[in-house]
Amino acid sequence: MQADIIVDTKGMACPMPIVKAKKALDTLQVGQTMVVLSTDKGSVNDFQAWVKQTKHELIKHEHEDGVYKFLVKKL
C-alpha cells in the first residue's frame, strides 16, 4: 500500500487508532492518502464507520499477520 503518511497504532485499543488517524488526516491535503496500521480487531468496524461518517474514502483494508491495514483517502 502506497500512502503519503503511515500511522502506526499497533498495540493501541479503541478509540486511539481513530484518534491518531484523525490527527494525521488533518495534516493531509485533499486527495492524499494515509495507511493506518492497527492490531485492534475492533478497528475494522471502527474505521468503516468513521470513514463513512467523515465522508472520506476507505480505499482498501487488509489483515496480515495480526495487523490490520487501512488505506484512507482524504476527500
MODELLER restraints for C-alpha pairs under 7 A, 6 or more apart:
rsr = mdl.restraints
at = mdl.atoms
rsr.add(forms.Gaussian(group=physical.xy_distance, feature=features.Distance(at['CA:3:A'], at['CA:33:A']), mean=5.07, stdev=0.5))
rsr.add(forms.Gaussian(group=physical.xy_distance, feature=features.Distance(at['CA:3:A'], at['CA:34:A']), mean=4.96, stdev=0.5))
rsr.add(forms.Gaussian(group=physical.xy_distance, feature=features.Distance(at['CA:3:A'], at['CA:35:A']), mean=5.98, stdev=0.5))
rsr.add(forms.Gaussian(group=physical.xy_distance, feature=features.Distance(at['CA:4:A'], at['CA:32:A']), mean=6.20, stdev=0.5))
rsr.add(forms.Gaussian(group=physical.xy_distance, feature=features.Distance(at['CA:4:A'], at['CA:33:A']), mean=5.38, stdev=0.5))
rsr.add(forms.Gaussian(group=physical.xy_distance, feature=features.Distance(at['CA:4:A'], at['CA:34:A']), mean=5.62, stdev=0.5))
rsr.add(forms.Gaussian(group=physical.xy_distance, feature=features.Distance(at['CA:5:A'], at['CA:33:A']), mean=6.85, stdev=0.5))
rsr.add(forms.Gaussian(group=physical.xy_distance, feature=features.Distance(at['CA:5:A'], at['CA:34:A']), mean=4.75, stdev=0.5))
rsr.add(forms.Gaussian(group=physical.xy_distance, feature=features.Distance(at['CA:5:A'], at['CA:35:A']), mean=6.42, stdev=0.5))
rsr.add(forms.Gaussian(group=physical.xy_distance, feature=features.Distance(at['CA:6:A'], at['CA:34:A']), mean=5.61, stdev=0.5))
rsr.add(forms.Gaussian(group=physical.xy_distance, feature=features.Distance(at['CA:6:A'], at['CA:35:A']), mean=4.78, stdev=0.5))
rsr.add(forms.Gaussian(group=physical.xy_distance, feature=features.Distance(at['CA:6:A'], at['CA:36:A']), mean=5.93, stdev=0.5))
rsr.add(forms.Gaussian(group=physical.xy_distance, feature=features.Distance(at['CA:7:A'], at['CA:21:A']), mean=6.63, stdev=0.5))
rsr.add(forms.Gaussian(group=physical.xy_distance, feature=features.Distance(at['CA:7:A'], at['CA:35:A']), mean=6.11, stdev=0.5))
rsr.add(forms.Gaussian(group=physical.xy_distance, feature=features.Distance(at['CA:7:A'], at['CA:36:A']), mean=4.69, stdev=0.5))
rsr.add(forms.Gaussian(group=physical.xy_distance, feature=features.Distance(at['CA:7:A'], at['CA:37:A']), mean=6.20, stdev=0.5))
rsr.add(forms.Gaussian(group=physical.xy_distance, feature=features.Distance(at['CA:8:A'], at['CA:36:A']), mean=5.98, stdev=0.5))
rsr.add(forms.Gaussian(group=physical.xy_distance, feature=features.Distance(at['CA:8:A'], at['CA:37:A']), mean=4.89, stdev=0.5))
rsr.add(forms.Gaussian(group=physical.xy_distance, feature=features.Distance(at['CA:8:A'], at['CA:38:A']), mean=6.74, stdev=0.5))
rsr.add(forms.Gaussian(group=physical.xy_distance, feature=features.Distance(at['CA:9:A'], at['CA:17:A']), mean=5.42, stdev=0.5))
rsr.add(forms.Gaussian(group=physical.xy_distance, feature=features.Distance(at['CA:9:A'], at['CA:37:A']), mean=5.64, stdev=0.5))
rsr.add(forms.Gaussian(group=physical.xy_distance, feature=features.Distance(at['CA:9:A'], at['CA:38:A']), mean=5.04, stdev=0.5))
rsr.add(forms.Gaussian(group=physical.xy_distance, feature=features.Distance(at['CA:10:A'], at['CA:37:A']), mean=6.08, stdev=0.5))
rsr.add(forms.Gaussian(group=physical.xy_distance, feature=features.Distance(at['CA:10:A'], at['CA:38:A']), mean=4.43, stdev=0.5))
rsr.add(forms.Gaussian(group=physical.xy_distance, feature=features.Distance(at['CA:10:A'], at['CA:39:A']), mean=4.95, stdev=0.5))
rsr.add(forms.Gaussian(group=physical.xy_distance, feature=features.Distance(at['CA:11:A'], at['CA:39:A']), mean=5.86, stdev=0.5))
rsr.add(forms.Gaussian(group=physical.xy_distance, feature=features.Distance(at['CA:12:A'], at['CA:40:A']), mean=6.87, stdev=0.5))
rsr.add(forms.Gaussian(group=physical.xy_distance, feature=features.Distance(at['CA:13:A'], at['CA:40:A']), mean=5.89, stdev=0.5))
rsr.add(forms.Gaussian(group=physical.xy_distance, feature=features.Distance(at['CA:17:A'], at['CA:38:A']), mean=6.84, stdev=0.5))
rsr.add(forms.Gaussian(group=physical.xy_distance, feature=features.Distance(at['CA:21:A'], at['CA:36:A']), mean=6.78, stdev=0.5))
rsr.add(forms.Gaussian(group=physical.xy_distance, feature=features.Distance(at['CA:25:A'], at['CA:74:A']), mean=6.91, stdev=0.5))
rsr.add(forms.Gaussian(group=physical.xy_distance, feature=features.Distance(at['CA:30:A'], at['CA:74:A']), mean=5.13, stdev=0.5))
rsr.add(forms.Gaussian(group=physical.xy_distance, feature=features.Distance(at['CA:30:A'], at['CA:75:A']), mean=5.18, stdev=0.5))
rsr.add(forms.Gaussian(group=physical.xy_distance, feature=features.Distance(at['CA:31:A'], at['CA:73:A']), mean=6.09, stdev=0.5))
rsr.add(forms.Gaussian(group=physical.xy_distance, feature=features.Distance(at['CA:31:A'], at['CA:74:A']), mean=5.34, stdev=0.5))
rsr.add(forms.Gaussian(group=physical.xy_distance, feature=features.Distance(at['CA:31:A'], at['CA:75:A']), mean=5.87, stdev=0.5))
rsr.add(forms.Gaussian(group=physical.xy_distance, feature=features.Distance(at['CA:32:A'], at['CA:73:A']), mean=5.81, stdev=0.5))
rsr.add(forms.Gaussian(group=physical.xy_distance, feature=features.Distance(at['CA:32:A'], at['CA:74:A']), mean=5.76, stdev=0.5))
rsr.add(forms.Gaussian(group=physical.xy_distance, feature=features.Distance(at['CA:33:A'], at['CA:71:A']), mean=6.75, stdev=0.5))
rsr.add(forms.Gaussian(group=physical.xy_distance, feature=features.Distance(at['CA:33:A'], at['CA:72:A']), mean=5.46, stdev=0.5))
rsr.add(forms.Gaussian(group=physical.xy_distance, feature=features.Distance(at['CA:33:A'], at['CA:73:A']), mean=4.32, stdev=0.5))
rsr.add(forms.Gaussian(group=physical.xy_distance, feature=features.Distance(at['CA:33:A'], at['CA:74:A']), mean=6.14, stdev=0.5))
rsr.add(forms.Gaussian(group=physical.xy_distance, feature=features.Distance(at['CA:34:A'], at['CA:71:A']), mean=5.73, stdev=0.5))
rsr.add(forms.Gaussian(group=physical.xy_distance, feature=features.Distance(at['CA:34:A'], at['CA:72:A']), mean=5.39, stdev=0.5))
rsr.add(forms.Gaussian(group=physical.xy_distance, feature=features.Distance(at['CA:34:A'], at['CA:73:A']), mean=6.61, stdev=0.5))
rsr.add(forms.Gaussian(group=physical.xy_distance, feature=features.Distance(at['CA:35:A'], at['CA:69:A']), mean=6.52, stdev=0.5))
rsr.add(forms.Gaussian(group=physical.xy_distance, feature=features.Distance(at['CA:35:A'], at['CA:70:A']), mean=5.36, stdev=0.5))
rsr.add(forms.Gaussian(group=physical.xy_distance, feature=features.Distance(at['CA:35:A'], at['CA:71:A']), mean=4.55, stdev=0.5))
rsr.add(forms.Gaussian(group=physical.xy_distance, feature=features.Distance(at['CA:35:A'], at['CA:72:A']), mean=6.39, stdev=0.5))
rsr.add(forms.Gaussian(group=physical.xy_distance, feature=features.Distance(at['CA:36:A'], at['CA:69:A']), mean=5.66, stdev=0.5))
rsr.add(forms.Gaussian(group=physical.xy_distance, feature=features.Distance(at['CA:36:A'], at['CA:70:A']), mean=5.11, stdev=0.5))
rsr.add(forms.Gaussian(group=physical.xy_distance, feature=features.Distance(at['CA:36:A'], at['CA:71:A']), mean=6.67, stdev=0.5))
rsr.add(forms.Gaussian(group=physical.xy_distance, feature=features.Distance(at['CA:37:A'], at['CA:67:A']), mean=6.45, stdev=0.5))
rsr.add(forms.Gaussian(group=physical.xy_distance, feature=features.Distance(at['CA:37:A'], at['CA:68:A']), mean=5.71, stdev=0.5))
rsr.add(forms.Gaussian(group=physical.xy_distance, feature=features.Distance(at['CA:37:A'], at['CA:69:A']), mean=4.80, stdev=0.5))
rsr.add(forms.Gaussian(group=physical.xy_distance, feature=features.Distance(at['CA:37:A'], at['CA:70:A']), mean=6.69, stdev=0.5))
rsr.add(forms.Gaussian(group=physical.xy_distance, feature=features.Distance(at['CA:38:A'], at['CA:67:A']), mean=5.62, stdev=0.5))
rsr.add(forms.Gaussian(group=physical.xy_distance, feature=features.Distance(at['CA:38:A'], at['CA:68:A']), mean=5.09, stdev=0.5))
rsr.add(forms.Gaussian(group=physical.xy_distance, feature=features.Distance(at['CA:38:A'], at['CA:69:A']), mean=6.59, stdev=0.5))
rsr.add(forms.Gaussian(group=physical.xy_distance, feature=features.Distance(at['CA:39:A'], at['CA:66:A']), mean=6.12, stdev=0.5))
rsr.add(forms.Gaussian(group=physical.xy_distance, feature=features.Distance(at['CA:39:A'], at['CA:67:A']), mean=4.88, stdev=0.5))
rsr.add(forms.Gaussian(group=physical.xy_distance, feature=features.Distance(at['CA:39:A'], at['CA:68:A']), mean=5.99, stdev=0.5))
rsr.add(forms.Gaussian(group=physical.xy_distance, feature=features.Distance(at['CA:51:A'], at['CA:57:A']), mean=6.17, stdev=0.5))
rsr.add(forms.Gaussian(group=physical.xy_distance, feature=features.Distance(at['CA:51:A'], at['CA:58:A']), mean=6.32, stdev=0.5))
rsr.add(forms.Gaussian(group=physical.xy_distance, feature=features.Distance(at['CA:56:A'], at['CA:73:A']), mean=6.06, stdev=0.5))
rsr.add(forms.Gaussian(group=physical.xy_distance, feature=features.Distance(at['CA:56:A'], at['CA:74:A']), mean=5.25, stdev=0.5))
rsr.add(forms.Gaussian(group=physical.xy_distance, feature=features.Distance(at['CA:56:A'], at['CA:75:A']), mean=5.11, stdev=0.5))
rsr.add(forms.Gaussian(group=physical.xy_distance, feature=features.Distance(at['CA:57:A'], at['CA:72:A']), mean=5.60, stdev=0.5))
rsr.add(forms.Gaussian(group=physical.xy_distance, feature=features.Distance(at['CA:57:A'], at['CA:73:A']), mean=5.06, stdev=0.5))
rsr.add(forms.Gaussian(group=physical.xy_distance, feature=features.Distance(at['CA:57:A'], at['CA:74:A']), mean=6.65, stdev=0.5))
rsr.add(forms.Gaussian(group=physical.xy_distance, feature=features.Distance(at['CA:57:A'], at['CA:75:A']), mean=6.93, stdev=0.5))
rsr.add(forms.Gaussian(group=physical.xy_distance, feature=features.Distance(at['CA:58:A'], at['CA:71:A']), mean=5.98, stdev=0.5))
rsr.add(forms.Gaussian(group=physical.xy_distance, feature=features.Distance(at['CA:58:A'], at['CA:72:A']), mean=4.59, stdev=0.5))
rsr.add(forms.Gaussian(group=physical.xy_distance, feature=features.Distance(at['CA:58:A'], at['CA:73:A']), mean=6.46, stdev=0.5))
rsr.add(forms.Gaussian(group=physical.xy_distance, feature=features.Distance(at['CA:59:A'], at['CA:71:A']), mean=5.49, stdev=0.5))
rsr.add(forms.Gaussian(group=physical.xy_distance, feature=features.Distance(at['CA:59:A'], at['CA:72:A']), mean=5.71, stdev=0.5))
rsr.add(forms.Gaussian(group=physical.xy_distance, feature=features.Distance(at['CA:59:A'], at['CA:73:A']), mean=6.71, stdev=0.5))
rsr.add(forms.Gaussian(group=physical.xy_distance, feature=features.Distance(at['CA:60:A'], at['CA:70:A']), mean=5.95, stdev=0.5))
rsr.add(forms.Gaussian(group=physical.xy_distance, feature=features.Distance(at['CA:60:A'], at['CA:71:A']), mean=5.18, stdev=0.5))
rsr.add(forms.Gaussian(group=physical.xy_distance, feature=features.Distance(at['CA:61:A'], at['CA:69:A']), mean=5.39, stdev=0.5))
rsr.add(forms.Gaussian(group=physical.xy_distance, feature=features.Distance(at['CA:61:A'], at['CA:70:A']), mean=4.39, stdev=0.5))
rsr.add(forms.Gaussian(group=physical.xy_distance, feature=features.Distance(at['CA:61:A'], at['CA:71:A']), mean=6.18, stdev=0.5))
rsr.add(forms.Gaussian(group=physical.xy_distance, feature=features.Distance(at['CA:62:A'], at['CA:68:A']), mean=5.77, stdev=0.5))
rsr.add(forms.Gaussian(group=physical.xy_distance, feature=features.Distance(at['CA:62:A'], at['CA:69:A']), mean=5.28, stdev=0.5))
rsr.add(forms.Gaussian(group=physical.xy_distance, feature=features.Distance(at['CA:62:A'], at['CA:70:A']), mean=6.77, stdev=0.5))
rsr.add(forms.Gaussian(group=physical.xy_distance, feature=features.Distance(at['CA:63:A'], at['CA:69:A']), mean=6.25, stdev=0.5))
